[in-house]
Amino acid sequence: MNSLTVDERELEKIYERQLESVLFSINQSVQDKVSDITTMMDRDLGVVSDSEWMDELSTYNFFWALYLKDANSPGEQLYTLGSHKDDGLEVVADSIYSKNTAVFSRLLRYKEAGDFMKIEKSDNPFFNNGKELDFFFFVLGSGESAKYGIYFFDAVLMIEQYLVPKFQEIAREDFILTCRRISDGYLVYSTSDQAPNSIQSEPIDLLPKYEIGITRAGGTVEQAVNRRKSQSLLALGLLMLVMIMGIYLVFRNIQQEMKLAQKKADFVSNVSHEIRTPLALINMFAETLLMDRVRTEEKKKEYYGIITKEVSRLTNMINRILSFSKIEASKRTYDKRQLDLNEVVKDVFNTYSYHLENNGFHYHLNCHIEKLLVNADSEAMTEVLVNLIDNAMKYSLEEKHVAIKTGLKGQRAFVAVEDHGMGIPKNQLDKLFEKFYRVPNGDVHDTKGSGLGLTIVKHIMDAHEGTVEVHSTPGKGSTFKLIFPLYKEEDV
Ligand code: ADP
């Protein structure tokens, strides 16, 4: 990820070539300028007067001094011109000349061979009057009139005057071009306010003490690669996170599916047991009656009673399963109307009081004095209440007491079914309403059930925008509270 792609490498190459062409163009400018000056000197030497010649040279603000020597009698110095000629320049220029006589002889040979005025640069440090100067060597004229020359100038001024416009023209908004003195890194010019470290830099041909640097305005290719790297890492991190989440979800789903499968298996065994017991009882008592083996009327009545009770248990069971399968298939519909909760509760209570009494229960009904109008399906309400009363009875083994209460809680109506039975441990409360769930308790297996009753209750309450609250203390009893929104005119 860190390494450069083929494209990026290509970009770098383009970049290098770009620098080469920038350098070429700048070198060309310096060359042209120096050529202008030497051509002018060659053309006018001996033709115009010294002062005119001097004026021509002085049009360039970077000109410092000129040193000329006759090539045929080098002992004789011809000119040292320029305003700085008295600053001890002559002596120094003389010594430069003496050290470079070989260079001058070579330049003279070129000049005479093809009338080609070659210019020789020098990167020796040279200070005059506390100022670092640049200079180049050349030969003027030829034959008898040939002259050796050293042109002293201020390179910084030359760069500022002739190269800066060139820099600006080349750089535009794509590049940052800088020019620095190599010896001390002094920044002569930059096309941008900031002068970033250049990625590529090369000295200028005729100004070897100065170098040009180039940087891409949008940062280096490496920076772009680094940026891409962090973006890719971030994307990779996110991908990993999504994958981990995916794996976690799949794992959780599998776990849930396994739990559900286990619960379904329990459900099937519970239900078969629940169906088989009443069927066996019905079968046994019906056969006894059919064979006329029962002597007394009283006994017959008792057997009929048992058969009726078991049939109703079977019916209840089957109704519950049908109701649940309708809910599961999302086919359950509700016929909601304005109802008085008190009335529904009283109806169910009246039907159940006999059943409660028969099973040895004390019971108690406490209705709110005013009507509790709700928008509900009366059959579904009955189903919910029957389920809760059924559970209260099933799970009260010793203290058999059921109390039903209706009332108002803020802007909501409620029905509470309270028992003094075995209660439910706190850690089981949030699972009660899951389908097929039965509290894993030794006693529960003795108590018949399918784990569907509370699932149906929850579904019906949701469909009525109601909620179910459970308060329970193990060993002391439970209260299931159904809370409904009150009837509103817009419910019609
Ligand atoms: P079940 O057919 O097993 O009664 P429910 O969905 O009606 O199924 O109830 C789920 C479980 O909640 C029950 O198995 C029982 O453990 C627990 N439960 C429900 N009501 C009561 C209650 N009144 N007292 C104690 N436990 C209860």
Residues whose N, C-alpha, C, O or C-beta is under 5 A from the ligand:
A	BS01	ADP	N391 A392 Y395 G421 G423 I424 L432 Y437 R438 V439 V444 K448 G449 S450 G451 L452 G453 L454 T455 S478
